[in-house]
């Protein structure tokens, strides 16, 4: 059976028509954000650990924390964010049309999205890979044993092509069950409309954490793709891209340098480490270069902590997801997380 999905060509054509308009103009997103007094940040419709509403009805999560850090750096207030919930299908048109200022929604950095769709990825905030979630009762230990299985898959995502490639390479067949959101996928899977669910491994961990009996479900060992996830903006506004990029890098560098949400104010008084001093504005002129208040990095870190603190709070071993740092550990601790120096 052939998978029914929006082709990449169609997706490129529809979004490029919008992004081409945005790219031809000399955008001034920073000024727009300041004039509006809020940051319009595109996030998931709901994904445990990454974007969810807490007990007070406020949005929280790993991707949401970046939105808050950026708002704090630009506007001096982490709460000045308008969250726009987006699916895999409508996220790119929303960014290209200017409905949002930035997209922070578990989005994979790919060649076509970077070039054909006219977006600028700001860096990798989470290294992921596509996997499969299935019931232990299936008696299946490997995704290569899923011949003839029905598979829940989100439309408008890289997982569609990855799935088709995986089954083709392994000469097995599958029946696609298309869905649009993670919540829809969870309900379809629990209702046994599909045998397995495929998405990024982090999303599978998030979904599994919501089940009444998680032990009755397993994530298969195969990781079938590279999924470098990170925030992105429209092409054509290098200044805004630089701001978004260096807020992310400040959070990553802060963890490496030992700057935390609790000690950032004290360290901002001055330290023996010139890189910390430059980042926190007690030495040098980085703030002038980026065009923000000299406390921009301080505010970003105070909004939710450094990269490691954010990871552990929403995804780490003491959360329902219990995701190990793995590839998302700092470069000097066996991982791939790495930011250019603050100088």
N, C-alpha and C positions, 0 to 999 in steps of 0.2 A: 504493500500500500504506500502510495506517495504522500508525504507530509503536506498538509494544506497550510500555507503560511504566506505572509507578506514577503515578497522577494526582496533581496538586498537592493536590486536595481530600483524597485518601486519606492522603497524607503529612502534611498539616496535622492531620487528625483524629487519627492515631495518635500523633504527637509532642505535640500539644496536650494530649491526655489525660494524658500524663506531666508535661509542663511546667506544667500547671495545678496539679498537686499541689505541685510544687517552689515555684511562685510564691506560693502561699498562706501558706507558712511563712516566718517571719523567719529566713532562712538566715544562717549564720555560717561561711562557707567558710574564711575566714582562720584561725579557731580550729580547724576540722577539719584543715586542712593542717598547722598547727603540731603538733596532737596526733598526727597520723599520722607526722610527721617527713619527709614527702615530698609532692611536688606530682604529682597524677595529670593528665597532659597528653595529650590526644587528638591524634594525628598521623596522617599518611597511612600506608597499608600499605607504601608504598615509592614514592618519586618522586625521581629524580636531582636534586640541587641543593636540594631542599626537605626531604626526609626519607629518609635512606638509612643503611645501616650501613657504617662505615668498615672499614679493614683489620683493626682490632682488635675488630670486631663491635659497636662502640658506635654508637648513633644520632647522626647529625649532619645538618646542613642548615639552610637559611634559617628554616624554621618551627620546627625543633628548637632553634635558637639562642635564639628568643624564650622557649621553655619554660625553658631554662637561665638566662636573664636573670631571669625571674620567680622561679624557685626561689632564685637568689642573693639577690634583693632581699628575699624573704620569710623564707627560712630561713638565709641566709648561706652557702649551699653550692649551687653550680650543678649538682652531681652528684646532688642529692637529688630526682630526677625519676623517676617511674614512667611510662614511655611506653606508651600504649594505641593500638594500630594499628586504624584505623577506615576503613571504606569510605564511599562517598557515601551509601549507604542506611542504615547503622547509626550514623553519627556523631551525628545529632540525638537519637535515643533515648538514646544513651550519655550525652550531656550533660544532657538533661532528667531522667534517672533518678538522676543523681549518681554514675554510674560513673566520670566524670572531673570534674575541677575546672574545666578550661578546655579549649577546643578551638582548636588551632593547626594547622589543616589546610586550606590553600588553599580557603577557603570564601567564597563571594560574599555580600556584604551586600545583601539585598533587602528590600522592603517586607514581604512575608509572613513571612520568617524573623525579622525584627525584631519584628513585631507578633503575627501569628497563632501562630507557634511559640513565642513567649514567651522570646526570647533577647535579649541585649544585646551588640551589636557594640562593640568597644573603640576602633576606629579602623581606618584603612586602612594595612596594612603593605606592600601590593603592588598597584599598579594594573595590571590585566590586561585581556584581551579574547579572545573565542573566535575560533579560526581553524581551518584545515584543513591536514592533512599528507597528501601523496600521493606516489606514485612519479613520477619524471620520465618514465618510460617510458609513462605514460598519455597524454602529449602534451597535457596540459591546463595552461593558464596561469592560469586563474581558477576560483574556486569556482562561479561562475555557469555554468560549462560542465559541471557534474557531473550533468546530467540522467540519471536512471536508475542512478546510482552506488550501490554499497553502502557504508554508513557505519558504522564502529565508534563506539559512543557509550556512555558510562558512565551507568548507571541511577541515579536518585535525585539528579540534578544539574540545575542551571539550563541546562546545555547541551542537554538534551532539547527544551525549549520553544524555545530560541533556534534550534535546528536546524530544527524544524518551521516556525517563523516565516520563516526565511530562504528555505527552499524554496518556501513558499507565496507569499511576496512576489514571488519571481523566476519563479513559474509553472513550476517544474520538479519532478520526482519523485525519490525516493530510496528505498532499501531499508535499514532500520535493522538493525544487528547489535549487539544489546545485550550489554554486558559490565559487570562490577562494579568492577574495579580497573585502574589504569594498566598494571600488569604483564600482566594478561589482555588488555588492549587491544593492547599491544605484540606479544604472541605471536600474537594473531588477525590483526593487520595484517601481520606478517612471514610468516605462513602463507597470506597472500592470501585470508583469509576476508572481507576487506572491501577496497574500492578506496582508501578514505581513512579517516583517523581525525580526529575533531573533539573538541577540548577547549580549555582556556585556552591561549593562545599559549606561555606559560611551560612548560606541560606538554608541548606539542608539541616545544619545544626540548629538554626533558629526554629525551623519548622518542627523538628523532632522534640525540641524542648517544650513544645506546647501540648504534646500528647499526654493523655492520662497514664499510659504505660509505655514510656519511651523504650524500655528494654525489649519490647516486642517489635521494634523497628531497627534496622541497621543501615549504616552508610557503607556501601560497597567499597572495597579497597582502591578501585581504579579512579584516578584523576585524569581526565581525558583532554584537558586543555590548560593553557595559561590564561589567567584572567586577572591582569593588573588593573585594579579598581582605583578610581580617584576622581576628584572634582574637576569640572570643566566649565569653560566660558565660551562665548562667541569669539571667533577670530575678528581682528580689526580694531581691538582695543588693548594694545600691549601694556598700557599702564595698569589697567584693571587686572589683566592676567598676572602681571608681576606682583601686584598686591596679594591676590589670592594664592599665588605660588609661595610667596615668602611667609605668609601666615602659616601655611602648612609646614614649611621648612623650619620656622621658629619653634613650632610644637615638637618637631622631631629632634631638633638640636637641643631644645630644653631638656628632654629626657637624657640625651647623651651627656650633657654638661651638669646634670644634677639640679636643674632649676625646676621647682615644683610649684603647685598652686599655693602651698603653705609657706614656702620660703622666698617667693619671688620678690615680695616687697622688701625684705631684708637684703637680698642680693642686689636689688636695684640701688642700694645706697653705695655700692662699689665693692668689688672683689679683687683678688689677686690674678684673676683670669681675664685677660683683655677681651677674649671672645664673648664671654658673658657680659662684660661691661658694654661692648659694642651693641650686642643684641638688646640689652635693657636700657640703652640710651645714656649711660654715664660717660661713655667715651665715643669719639668719632661722630660721623654724620649720616648714619644709615637712615634715620628717620627722614632727613631732608631728601635723601635719594629716592625713597619710596613715596614721599609726599604725604606722610601722615604725622600725627603727633608723636613726640619722642617716646611716649609710653605705649605705643601701639603693640609691641610684643608683650609687654607687661600685662596689658589688658587682655590680650589673646590667651595668655597662659592662665591668668586668674579666672577666666570664663569657665574653665573646666579641667584645668591641669595640663600637663605636658602629654605628649603622644602616649607614653606608657600608662599614665594615670587614666586616660580616656579609654584605652584598650582594656585595661583590667576592670574598670568600673562597669563596662557594658558587655564585654565579650569574654573576659578572663576566667580563670579557674574557679573563682567564687561566685560565678553567675550561672544561671540555668544552662547557658550555652557551653560553658567550660572549654573554651577554645584555647589551645596552647599557643604561645607566641610563634613558634616555628619560624617560617619565612618572614614573619612580621616582627621578629626580634631585631634589635639594633645590629648594625653591621659588625660591631666589635663583640657581639654576643651570639654569633652563629646565624644571624638572619640577614635579610636584604634591605632593611630599613636604613636609609642613608640620606643625609641632606648636605648640600654644599655649605661651606663655612660662612660664618657671619663676618665678612670682612670685605 
